[in-house]
Amino acid sequence: MLNAVYNDVQLFDEYEIRMVIPTNYPHSLPAVYEVSGGIPTEFEHFLDNGALCLGVENDLWDRFLTNPCLLHFMNECVTSYLYAATYFKKYGSFPFGERSHGVEGIIEYYYEKWNLSDLQKVVSILSAIYLKQYRGHLPCPCGSGIKARKCHGRFILEAINSEHKQCFDSDLYYIWSCYERGKSSGGKSTTKRTI
């Protein structure tokens, strides 16, 4: 049962949810499915396997790691998704805004997280994470000319030392491979905000 409010708009709805918890949880995120058909296909926020597209993976980790328990995951990620689906059914639009599907959504996430607007800077920071190259006294990989420790160094160190570093590595490969081939996927993806 959904009972949630955002910007003074309270919505109620019913969904039947199936959550698949990986054997190595909490080192991997759960997959969530809506099995009653309550979300219209026009909503389009589904993964290829039918799971709900709750967000860019590193964005989900950012939100999950603040409190790594299933109840928090449900409240922070799933409830927001279901609220957006109900809002879409009722009003035909999205309450929070949305990110693009595919590589564009991943890039938008890093633009927002790292306060950037240049793809090459994102790739440079992701490359530093992939290579585990951090020297706080050297210029930041983003090209700002500021020492890394006073620029994006905190993000680089957190990513290098994170349990899900492979997500950053995968994002770098995905961005590189899509643009190397001159391809990117269209459409929209997951909502950006939570209720």
Sequence and secondary structure as in RCSB ss.txt:
>XXXX:A:sequence
MLNAVYNDVQLFDEYEIRMVIPTNYPHSLPAVYEVSGGIPTEFEHFLDNGALCLGVENDLWDRFLTNPCLLHFMN
ECVTSYLYAATYFKKYGSFPFGERSHGVEGIIEYYYEKWNLSDLQKVVSILSAIYLKQYRGHLPCPCGSGIKARK
CHGRFILEAINSEHKQCFDSDLYYIWSCYERGKSSGGKSTTKRTI
>XXXX:A:secstr
 EEEEETTEEEEE   EEEE  TTTTSS  EEEE SS S GGG  B TTS B  S HHHHHHHHTTS SHHHHII
IIIHHHHHHHHHHHHHSS SS EEESHHHHHHHHHHHHHT   HHHHHHHHHHHHTT   TTSB TTSSSSBGGG
TTHHHHHHHHTSTTHHHHHHHHHHHHHHHHTT    SEEEES   
